[in-house]
Amino acid sequence: MKRKTTTITTLLALLLACGALQSSAASKKPLKKISASQAAKASGPLYALRPDVMQQAEEIAQRRNLDADWVRQTLGQAHYMPGIATAILPPPVGVPKNWALYRSRFVEPLRIQAGTKFWLANQATLQRAEEQTGVPASIIVGIIGVETIYGQNTGNYRVIDALSTLAFDFPASHPKAEARAAFFKSELEEYLVLTARTRTDPLALRGSYAGAMGWPQFMPSSWARYAIDFDGDGRVDLFNSQADVIGSVANYFQAFHWTRGMPTHYGVHFDAATLDLPALLAPDIKPTFTVAELAARGALLDAGGTAPSEPLALIELQNGEQPAVYVLGTENFYTITRYNWSSYYAMAVIELGHAVAEAVAAQQTGGLPK
């Protein structure tokens, strides 16, 4: 593919084209309504004004075998969004973690009620996914509930704006700015490839401030690698097909080595005389210790059942000024954190899924009103 040099004249022409293309796209596929405050977030300058971005558009097109004019026009219509650059920054140092507060955001009546309705409406599909992959229905349901409240909140940011902002203007004050900017540049490329391959308008899709999409909030690379057509209609749709959503979440975990029948965690108690908490927490959430190695450091598996042979990790869930909660995480617990690198997130997924499963069982036996 021949390389082109972007000039000021080209940029001006591109700006004019942007307006025409936006009108054309809107006439083909109506976008979701957004609030005035959300619209204001998208009022930053167009990337068509950035020669460095237009140069990168040329490079992306050449590297990924995409039409150069289409890539330039698409990126040229993306807006820099300062609100996203702020949202991506980590919380201030010293803000205490609080598992009880975090849990209350996700394991609550609204999500449990929505999850129960979702489970009952998709019971056969959830069972099929569990049978094929070994991933329990409760984990699949927990993920979708934590991510988007079963499709109620899939995000109002244009994906092209979110990914462009984080690819080209990732905040330098972030402790991992260089690596994160590279990640989002890669995701932006994957998004362009995905929308080109599926003939989807790249300006129409909306998602999170990080560019995650659909009910399961897949990043573009995850969509390309793990999303599957689970309803058999010949296409993958994580915005409208609940079957595709269920199958894709299950496929994601199977790809990250979910072990059929393995619990996600075990209870634990401590022997104060031999407890070596720093050593136990050093590997973070990566399962490292055998049951015997844990016991030697003062962490004892709660009574009941057969002692697991697989490695375990001591998971600490801090509670602000209150005592922390501890569990022993298995390889399956670690697999859940491949979705989001957070033990708090993983435990919220597990507990929401269990709460929904209990509500479904109660409703099916007449314990809850329909």
Buried (B, 14 or more C-beta within 10 A) or exposed (E): EEEBEBEEEBBEEBBEBBEEBEEEBEEEEEBEEBEEEBEEBBEBEBBBBBBEBBBBBBEBBBEEEBEBEBBBBBBBBBBBBBBBBEBBEEEEEEEEBBBEEBBEEBBEEEBBBBBBBBBBEBEEBBEBBBEEBBBBBBBBBBBBBBBBBBBEEBBBBBBBBBBBBBBBBBBEEBEEBEEBBEBBBBBBBBBBBBBBEEEEBBBBBBBBBBBBBBBBBBBBBBBBEBBBBBBEEEEBBBBEBBBBBBBBBBBBBBBBEBEEEBBBBBEBEBEEEEBEBEBBBEEBBEBBBBBEBBBBBBBBBEEEEEEBEEBBBBBBBBBEEEEEBBBBBBBBBBBBBBBBEBBBBBBBBBBBBBBBBBBBEEBBEEEBEE
